[in-house]
């Protein structure tokens, strides 16, 4: 399929999506949303793909929702169309998605990175929610996902002032899982994605579901949910194979990959 705003490719068992609107620092417009949903759907349908890497350019992962597209919009129109709600579909990807972030990840760009399962950042990465400087507030989940990721103090600081934080601060705050040199970024994200793709798919997908459930429910319900998923994995060939391989001191050959 030909994409206008993305480069979409498969490398081995990993799907790679590169945001590609360099003239607008990868600002997220309605075409990016439509194409990202299509790319994810294609990867989900492709049995060979076990994990996805989402990246941008060296200068910008994405500098936010497209301000030029939003500028003329009126309340009644965006309310009626429930503007932005389509991004929730992107956040609900069932296969693991790793964000590889270099340069600006601002506004919707930071929010898109947070829709991924974890973020690997280059030393050049800059995160922020500058919507307040435009007379609005985050609209793609920033007030909710950033607060859950970094806590109230840091989220309020970033959202109320609109300031950016660098990769070191983002790692300290728990927003990103690793920071690497710019030239290592894609290799690092690929290595993590390949590792995930080599594992048993049901256990990977259930692990993702279980962690995400921690953000939605009480501890007691979350623990019960985790335990039931854990129990259910004993119905898979891959639990038999994974544990047998450990005991026999060999590499597992998982069926469901
Ligand atoms: N939307 C549309 N176009 C954008 C954009 C955005 N979010 N961010 C950058 N661009 C465009 C610029 O307009 C510029 O285009 P022109 O050359 O045609 O003028 C081009 O990208 C390069 O940008 P700059 O010249 O501004 O580059 P810079 O290096 O001087 O500054 C920057 C970089 C600090 C990231 C600056 O571009 C900037 O502040 N961008 C906007 C960041 C922002 O406010 N993001 C939040 C958007 S609102 C949002 O996301 C709402 C939501 O939660 C859903």
Boltz pocket constraint, residues with backbone or C-beta under 6 A from the ligand:
constraints:
  - pocket:
      binder: B
      contacts: [[A, 22], [A, 23], [A, 24], [A, 25], [A, 27], [A, 28], [A, 63], [A, 64], [A, 65], [A, 66], [A, 67], [A, 68], [A, 69], [A, 84], [A, 104], [A, 106], [A, 107], [A, 108], [A, 109], [A, 111], [A, 130], [A, 131], [A, 134], [A, 137], [A, 138], [A, 139], [A, 140], [A, 141], [A, 142]]
      max_distance: 6.0
